Amino acid sequence: MSTPVRPSMRSCATFSVSPRSRTRGRRSSVARAPRRHSRHNARFALTSRGWGLLIVVILLFVSATSLGSVQLMAAGLLLAALLPFAVLIGLWPIGSVRVERVHPISTLTADDRMHIRVRLDGPGAHRVAVSDWHDLLPSALPRDELVPETPTTRVVLPGGGSAFTGGTTVRAQRRGVHTLGPVEALIGDPFGLVRVRRHFGGTDQITVLPRPATHVPFGGLRTQGADGQAGRVSRRGESGLDDPIPRAYRPGDSIRRVNWRASARHGELMVRQEESTPSPTLYVVLDTDAEHWFSPPARASFEPMYEWAAGARDGYDPLFEWAVSLAATASIDAAAHGWRPVLCTGGTVVTTRGRETTSASAEPALLALARAEPSTHSVPVSALHSTLSRRHAVIAVLGRVTPEVAAEYAALCAKIDSGTALLVADLPVETRSILETAGWVCVDMPSPEPLRRTREGAKR
């Protein structure tokens, strides 16, 4: 399934060792981040050669003291002077460095790949380029080991200066809003004794959308038909009027819609005008109550057995990730069938009913699902009573709901036209009976086999 993507994003930032300041970037057809100066966060560490030199200096001092040798003491002092000299070279101001990060899109789906190109120019760009430098990547957007990195390339600018470009390909492993950058460089000295870690450039935000499942069942949804299309178009000429309201023929109109009587009267081809009834709205309710998902201690014991579980140690619940994937699929399928999806997290309406009836109408829900997390302060679903009516249908993605919460969903079902509950966890018989008796069509949506093994391992 394809999801909408954003146009190419480009961000620039100029950095020097002068005090922090900000200037407004030039207007361009491409989005740019504000220009900022570097942060004074340089840190240095000894290399293996530096540690070796330090050990030799200590041995020389010990030997000179025990043997009373002036020559050994002089040699130790001479070698010891190299260390502060190397640190001074590493910390020496390198001049202004302008960092430009270019990535084709700012929104991608989990498991997608994206190539990021970084361009360095300015007086200090050469010193950064010859060092060990790279763009800092979050754990959810690691470098794709299957694609080799683009080596640093020098480009001669028209004005006589030089720019350096490099790139890497990342793979989105987990949904969320992640930060790219800044550029990190390990600046060395000519002797190879120390390495100074310095950061340049700003950061960019990348939104990773949840990867949808194959499809979700719509179950007992009845409003406007199960595909969301029934009754959307009605011809004015079929209302029993002898003289329907026509309009001029346009390329692409079917010849069967030509109104010959109106065409003869106007002297040009006229067709019967169609009017569309409002597209039906489908509410997708995601259960975000933290009590219905695994507790933090159990969540911490997950093993990264596959991509959903890869972030479990960072506070992600693989079962909840599966629920988010189902909610994303429901939104995409609803938009593809003519519904206008509205996402709710518990009793909170997150997105509004859009005007579009294409697949793009699911984009706001996907962007909101990228940030969805279980919460201990989730609004109860009873808050939707004032929003929903008999004209609406609901798909609810539920976790381990209690009988009390199931009773709230049962009361909600009495106010809507139809509802389908996607159950990602095994519910007790009495809890499921409360939902089904109220009119919910309950559909078991078990998690994939690798995730099921992960959950069972966490329980043990």
NORHUHU-V849926 format. One record per residue. N is the residue number from 1. RES is the residue in one small letter. BURIAL is I if it has 24 or more other ideal C-beta (glycine too) atoms within 12 Angstrom, else O. Layout:
n=N res=RES burial=BURIAL
n=N res=RES burial=BURIAL
This chain:
n=1 res=m burial=I
n=2 res=s burial=O
n=3 res=t burial=I
n=4 res=p burial=I
n=5 res=v burial=O
n=6 res=r burial=O
n=7 res=p burial=O
n=8 res=s burial=O
n=9 res=m burial=I
n=10 res=r burial=I
n=11 res=s burial=I
n=12 res=c burial=I
n=13 res=a burial=I
n=14 res=t burial=I
n=15 res=f burial=I
n=16 res=s burial=I
n=17 res=v burial=O
n=18 res=s burial=O
n=19 res=p burial=O
n=20 res=r burial=O
n=21 res=s burial=O
n=22 res=r burial=O
n=23 res=t burial=O
n=24 res=r burial=O
n=25 res=g burial=O
n=26 res=r burial=O
n=27 res=r burial=O
n=28 res=s burial=O
n=29 res=s burial=O
n=30 res=v burial=O
n=31 res=a burial=O
n=32 res=r burial=I
n=33 res=a burial=I
n=34 res=p burial=O
n=35 res=r burial=I
n=36 res=r burial=I
n=37 res=h burial=I
n=38 res=s burial=I
n=39 res=r burial=O
n=40 res=h burial=O
n=41 res=n burial=O
n=42 res=a burial=I
n=43 res=r burial=O
n=44 res=f burial=I
n=45 res=a burial=O
n=46 res=l burial=I
n=47 res=t burial=I
n=48 res=s burial=O
n=49 res=r burial=O
n=50 res=g burial=I
n=51 res=w burial=O
n=52 res=g burial=O
n=53 res=l burial=I
n=54 res=l burial=I
n=55 res=i burial=O
n=56 res=v burial=O
n=57 res=v burial=I
n=58 res=i burial=O
n=59 res=l burial=O
n=60 res=l burial=I
n=61 res=f burial=O
n=62 res=v burial=O
n=63 res=s burial=O
n=64 res=a burial=O
n=65 res=t burial=O
n=66 res=s burial=O
n=67 res=l burial=O
n=68 res=g burial=O
n=69 res=s burial=O
n=70 res=v burial=O
n=71 res=q burial=O
n=72 res=l burial=O
n=73 res=m burial=O
n=74 res=a burial=O
n=75 res=a burial=O
n=76 res=g burial=I
n=77 res=l burial=O
n=78 res=l burial=O
n=79 res=l burial=I
n=80 res=a burial=I
n=81 res=a burial=O
n=82 res=l burial=I
n=83 res=l burial=I
n=84 res=p burial=O
n=85 res=f burial=O
n=86 res=a burial=I
n=87 res=v burial=I
n=88 res=l burial=O
n=89 res=i burial=I
n=90 res=g burial=I
n=91 res=l burial=I
n=92 res=w burial=O
n=93 res=p burial=O
n=94 res=i burial=I
n=95 res=g burial=O
n=96 res=s burial=I
n=97 res=v burial=I
n=98 res=r burial=I
n=99 res=v burial=I
n=100 res=e burial=I
n=101 res=r burial=I
n=102 res=v burial=I
n=103 res=h burial=I
n=104 res=p burial=I
n=105 res=i burial=I
n=106 res=s burial=I
n=107 res=t burial=I
n=108 res=l burial=I
n=109 res=t burial=I
n=110 res=a burial=I
n=111 res=d burial=I
n=112 res=d burial=I
n=113 res=r burial=I
n=114 res=m burial=I
n=115 res=h burial=I
n=116 res=i burial=I
n=117 res=r burial=I
n=118 res=v burial=I
n=119 res=r burial=I
n=120 res=l burial=I
n=121 res=d burial=I
n=122 res=g burial=I
n=123 res=p burial=O
n=124 res=g burial=I
n=125 res=a burial=I
n=126 res=h burial=O
n=127 res=r burial=I
n=128 res=v burial=I
n=129 res=a burial=I
n=130 res=v burial=O
n=131 res=s burial=I
n=132 res=d burial=O
n=133 res=w burial=I
n=134 res=h burial=I
n=135 res=d burial=I
n=136 res=l burial=I
n=137 res=l burial=I
n=138 res=p burial=I
n=139 res=s burial=O
n=140 res=a burial=I
n=141 res=l burial=I
n=142 res=p burial=I
n=143 res=r burial=I
n=144 res=d burial=O
n=145 res=e burial=O
n=146 res=l burial=O
n=147 res=v burial=O
n=148 res=p burial=O
n=149 res=e burial=I
n=150 res=t burial=O
n=151 res=p burial=O
n=152 res=t burial=I
n=153 res=t burial=O
n=154 res=r burial=O
n=155 res=v burial=O
n=156 res=v burial=O
n=157 res=l burial=O
n=158 res=p burial=O
n=159 res=g burial=O
n=160 res=g burial=O
n=161 res=g burial=O
n=162 res=s burial=I
n=163 res=a burial=I
n=164 res=f burial=I
n=165 res=t burial=I
n=166 res=g burial=I
n=167 res=g burial=I
n=168 res=t burial=I
n=169 res=t burial=I
n=170 res=v burial=I
n=171 res=r burial=I
n=172 res=a burial=I
n=173 res=q burial=I
n=174 res=r burial=I
n=175 res=r burial=I
n=176 res=g burial=I
n=177 res=v burial=I
n=178 res=h burial=I
n=179 res=t burial=I
n=180 res=l burial=I
n=181 res=g burial=I
n=182 res=p burial=I
n=183 res=v burial=I
n=184 res=e burial=I
n=185 res=a burial=I
n=186 res=l burial=I
n=187 res=i burial=I
n=188 res=g burial=I
n=189 res=d burial=I
n=190 res=p burial=O
n=191 res=f burial=I
n=192 res=g burial=O
n=193 res=l burial=I
n=194 res=v burial=I
n=195 res=r burial=I
n=196 res=v burial=I
n=197 res=r burial=I
n=198 res=r burial=I
n=199 res=h burial=I
n=200 res=f burial=I
n=201 res=g burial=I
n=202 res=g burial=I
n=203 res=t burial=I
n=204 res=d burial=I
n=205 res=q burial=I
n=206 res=i burial=I
n=207 res=t burial=I
n=208 res=v burial=I
n=209 res=l burial=I
n=210 res=p burial=I
n=211 res=r burial=I
n=212 res=p burial=I
n=213 res=a burial=I
n=214 res=t burial=O
n=215 res=h burial=O
n=216 res=v burial=I
n=217 res=p burial=O
n=218 res=f burial=I
n=219 res=g burial=I
n=220 res=g burial=I
n=221 res=l burial=I
n=222 res=r burial=I
n=223 res=t burial=I
n=224 res=q burial=I
n=225 res=g burial=O
n=226 res=a burial=I
n=227 res=d burial=O
n=228 res=g burial=I
n=229 res=q burial=O
n=230 res=a burial=O
n=231 res=g burial=O
n=232 res=r burial=O
n=233 res=v burial=O
n=234 res=s burial=O
n=235 res=r burial=O
n=236 res=r burial=O
n=237 res=g burial=I
n=238 res=e burial=O
n=239 res=s burial=O
n=240 res=g burial=O
n=241 res=l burial=O
n=242 res=d burial=O
n=243 res=d burial=O
n=244 res=p burial=I
n=245 res=i burial=O
n=246 res=p burial=I
n=247 res=r burial=O
n=248 res=a burial=O
n=249 res=y burial=O
n=250 res=r burial=O
n=251 res=p burial=O
n=252 res=g burial=O
n=253 res=d burial=O
n=254 res=s burial=O
n=255 res=i burial=O
n=256 res=r burial=O
n=257 res=r burial=I
n=258 res=v burial=I
n=259 res=n burial=I
n=260 res=w burial=O
n=261 res=r burial=O
n=262 res=a burial=I
n=263 res=s burial=O
n=264 res=a burial=O
n=265 res=r burial=O
n=266 res=h burial=O
n=267 res=g burial=O
n=268 res=e burial=O
n=269 res=l burial=O
n=270 res=m burial=I
n=271 res=v burial=I
n=272 res=r burial=I
n=273 res=q burial=I
n=274 res=e burial=O
n=275 res=e burial=O
n=276 res=s burial=O
n=277 res=t burial=O
n=278 res=p burial=O
n=279 res=s burial=I
n=280 res=p burial=I
n=281 res=t burial=I
n=282 res=l burial=I
n=283 res=y burial=I
n=284 res=v burial=I
n=285 res=v burial=I
n=286 res=l burial=I
n=287 res=d burial=I
n=288 res=t burial=I
n=289 res=d burial=I
n=290 res=a burial=O
n=291 res=e burial=O
n=292 res=h burial=I
n=293 res=w burial=I
n=294 res=f burial=I
n=295 res=s burial=O
n=296 res=p burial=O
n=297 res=p burial=O
n=298 res=a burial=O
n=299 res=r burial=I
n=300 res=a burial=O
n=301 res=s burial=O
n=302 res=f burial=I
n=303 res=e burial=O
n=304 res=p burial=O
n=305 res=m burial=O
n=306 res=y burial=I
n=307 res=e burial=I
n=308 res=w burial=I
n=309 res=a burial=I
n=310 res=a burial=I
n=311 res=g burial=I
n=312 res=a burial=I
n=313 res=r burial=O
n=314 res=d burial=O
n=315 res=g burial=I
n=316 res=y burial=I
n=317 res=d burial=I
n=318 res=p burial=I
n=319 res=l burial=I
n=320 res=f burial=I
n=321 res=e burial=I
n=322 res=w burial=I
n=323 res=a burial=I
n=324 res=v burial=I
n=325 res=s burial=I
n=326 res=l burial=I
n=327 res=a burial=I
n=328 res=a burial=I
n=329 res=t burial=I
n=330 res=a burial=I
n=331 res=s burial=I
n=332 res=i burial=I
n=333 res=d burial=I
n=334 res=a burial=I
n=335 res=a burial=I
n=336 res=a burial=I
n=337 res=h burial=I
n=338 res=g burial=I
n=339 res=w burial=I
n=340 res=r burial=I
n=341 res=p burial=I
n=342 res=v burial=I
n=343 res=l burial=I
n=344 res=c burial=I
n=345 res=t burial=I
n=346 res=g burial=I
n=347 res=g burial=I
n=348 res=t burial=I
n=349 res=v burial=I
n=350 res=v burial=I
n=351 res=t burial=I
n=352 res=t burial=O
n=353 res=r burial=I
n=354 res=g burial=I
n=355 res=r burial=O
n=356 res=e burial=O
n=357 res=t burial=I
n=358 res=t burial=O
n=359 res=s burial=I
n=360 res=a burial=O
n=361 res=s burial=I
n=362 res=a burial=I
n=363 res=e burial=I
n=364 res=p burial=I
n=365 res=a burial=I
n=366 res=l burial=I
n=367 res=l burial=I
n=368 res=a burial=I
n=369 res=l burial=I
n=370 res=a burial=I
n=371 res=r burial=I
n=372 res=a burial=I
n=373 res=e burial=I
n=374 res=p burial=I
n=375 res=s burial=O
n=376 res=t burial=O
n=377 res=h burial=O
n=378 res=s burial=I
n=379 res=v burial=O
n=380 res=p burial=I
n=381 res=v burial=I
n=382 res=s burial=I
n=383 res=a burial=O
n=384 res=l burial=I
n=385 res=h burial=O
n=386 res=s burial=O
n=387 res=t burial=I
n=388 res=l burial=I
n=389 res=s burial=O
n=390 res=r burial=O
n=391 res=r burial=O
n=392 res=h burial=I
n=393 res=a burial=I
n=394 res=v burial=I
n=395 res=i burial=I
n=396 res=a burial=I
n=397 res=v burial=I
n=398 res=l burial=I
n=399 res=g burial=I
n=400 res=r burial=I
n=401 res=v burial=I
n=402 res=t burial=O
n=403 res=p burial=O
n=404 res=e burial=O
n=405 res=v burial=I
n=406 res=a burial=I
n=407 res=a burial=I
n=408 res=e burial=I
n=409 res=y burial=I
n=410 res=a burial=I
n=411 res=a burial=I
n=412 res=l burial=I
n=413 res=c burial=I
n=414 res=a burial=O
n=415 res=k burial=I
n=416 res=i burial=I
n=417 res=d burial=I
n=418 res=s burial=I
n=419 res=g burial=I
n=420 res=t burial=I
n=421 res=a burial=I
n=422 res=l burial=I
n=423 res=l burial=I
n=424 res=v burial=I
n=425 res=a burial=I
n=426 res=d burial=O
n=427 res=l burial=I
n=428 res=p burial=O
n=429 res=v burial=O
n=430 res=e burial=O
n=431 res=t burial=I
n=432 res=r burial=I
n=433 res=s burial=O
n=434 res=i burial=I
n=435 res=l burial=I
n=436 res=e burial=I
n=437 res=t burial=O
n=438 res=a burial=I
n=439 res=g burial=I
n=440 res=w burial=I
n=441 res=v burial=I
n=442 res=c burial=I
n=443 res=v burial=I
n=444 res=d burial=O
n=445 res=m burial=I
n=446 res=p burial=O
n=447 res=s burial=I
n=448 res=p burial=I
n=449 res=e burial=O
n=450 res=p burial=O
n=451 res=l burial=I
n=452 res=r burial=O
n=453 res=r burial=O
n=454 res=t burial=I
n=455 res=r burial=I
n=456 res=e burial=O
n=457 res=g burial=O
n=458 res=a burial=I
n=459 res=k burial=O
n=460 res=r burial=O
